[in-house]
Amino acid sequence: MTHRRFELLLAAPLLFALAACSTGGLGASKDSPYAPGRKAGVEAVDGLLVGHRLMDAGEYELALRAFTRAAAAQGMTVDVLSALGSANIGLGRLGQAEKLLRRAIEEDDAVPEAWNNLGVILMERGEFAEAAQIFQQAYALDDGQSDSIRDNLRLALAKSENSDYTESNEEQKYKLVRRGSSDFLIRSIP
């Protein structure tokens, strides 16, 4: 029995070495269809940066995953909440986006884009008066620099002032148009 164990102890390193040679080393083959693993000692790319690039590419689900990784690494900061809300708008999940954006604007350092995107959601839901107030706050925080926020504010004010719709006004459709990495604009569909 001890002789058999001795043979196994000698054969194990030999088998391990042969297996390593057949794959081109102990790591994954360069011809492998799988993505390489994480390198030790290398810092990961910021999840917000990756998420915004994915948003630009229209990959909202992947962006949401990247923003979720950023939330795990950084916590639920204003930027993370705003980014998560923007990704959910892109996916059409307005309820989730509204909750996230409302949390973002409660913070002292809320960004104008978070206010604007919340206003876009409210416009989409037909809550024009509240949307106008939200857009006014976004416009004030932005110091009037953003044309998209100004256009959204004008539309919300016009809609909130004209509360007695006719049939032709009710049939007018709007769509969300993404401008930049996480800023949305409301456009009428001709």
N, C-alpha and C positions, 0 to 999 in steps of 0.2 A: 504494500500500500504506500509506503514512503517513497519507493522508487517511482511510482506513478505520479505522485505529487511533484517530485523533482522534475520529471519530464514536462509536466504542465507548466511549471515555473519557468523552465527554459524556453518552452514553445510560445508562451504568451508574448514576451517582448519581440520575438521574431515575427509573429503574426501581426502585431501592432505596427511594426516597421514596414512590413509588406503592404498593409492597408494604407498607410500614410503615403507610400510611394505610388500606389495605384490612383490616388486622387490628386496627385500633384502637391502633396504636403498635407499638413494637418488642417488647413483652412479649406474654404470652398473653392472649387475649380473656377478658373476664369471664364470657362465656357458655360457655367451654371446659369440657368434661366432665373434663379432666385436673386433677390437683392442682397447685397453684402450686409453682414451684421454690423453692429456698432463697434467702432474702433475704441480700444481702451485709451483713456487720456485725452480724447478729442471732445470738445464741448459741442453740444447739439446746437443747431441753428434755432433762433428765437421762433417760437410757435406763431407769434403775431405776424412776423415778417413772412413766414411761409403761408399763413392763412390769407394774408392780403394779396399775395401773388396768386394764390389759387382763386380768390374772389375775382381778380382781374381776368383770369382764364375762364371764369364761369363755372368753376368746379366747387359749388357751394357745399356739398356734402363733405368733400375732403377738407375744405376750408374750416367747416364746423369742427372736424376732428382736430385740425391743427390748433384752432382757438381753444378747444377743450384741453389739449396738452399745455397750452400757454397758461390756462387757468390753474392747472395742477402745479405748474412751476412757479407762477407769479402770484397766484391768488386771484380773487375776483375783483380786479382793479377796474377803474372806469373804462380804460381802453379795452380790456378783455370783455367786459359786459357789453360795450358798444359793438365790438367785433362779433360777438356771439349773436347779438340782436340782428346785425346786418346779414349774417349768414342765414339766419332763420327767415328773414324777409326774402332773401334770394330763393329759399326753398319753399316759400309760400306759407310758412308756419307763422302766421301773424299773431296768434295768441301767445305763443312762446316768445316771439320777438318783442311784443309789447311788454311783457313781464320783465324781460331782461333790460330793455331800454328805460323803463320806469325806475328800475333799480339804479341804472347808470346816472340818470339825471338827478337822483337824490343826493349824489355825492357833490362835494363842494367844487371839485375840479372837473365837472362834467364838460364835455366837448360839444361844440355846436352841432356836429354831425349826429350825435346821439339824440339831441332835441329834434333836429330835422327829421330823422328817420322815424321817431315816435309820431311826429306830425303826419308823416306820410301814411303810417298805419291808421291813424285816426281818420284821415281823409278817405282812405279805402273803405273804412267802416261807416262813413257818412256822418261822422261826428265833427262837423265843420267848425262850430264855435270853439270847441276845445282845441282842435287842430290849429286854428288861427292864433290862439294864445300860445301854443307851443312853438309855432313858427316865429312869433314875435320874440319869444325868449331866445330862440336859436339865432335870429337875425341880430339881436342885441349883443349876444355873446360873440358873434362873428364880426361885429363892428361894421355890418353892411358890406362885407367883402365878397360874399358868395352870391353869384347870380341865381344859382339854383334855389337857395333858401329864399331869396327875394321873390322869385317866380312862384314858389310854393305858397308863400305868405299871401301874395296877391290872389291866387286862386282860392285859398281858404277864406279870405275876407270876402271875396265876391260870392262864394257859395253860402257863407254864413249870413250875409246881408240879404240874399235872395232866398228866403226860406219858403216862399210860395211857388213851388215848381209847377211848370206846365208839363204836359206829356212829352214835348220835344226835349225839354231840359232833362227829364228823368231818363230818357233813352241815351243821353250822351255818355259814352264810356271813357274810362281813364285807364292808364296802365302805368306801372312803376318803371322808371328808366334809371339804371344805375349809372352814376357819374363818379368817376374815381374809384377808389378801392372800397369805400364803405358809405358813400353818400348817394341818396336816392332822390329822384325828381318825379313829379307827377305830370304826365302829358296826356292830352286828350287824343283819343283815337278818331281819326277822320271818318 
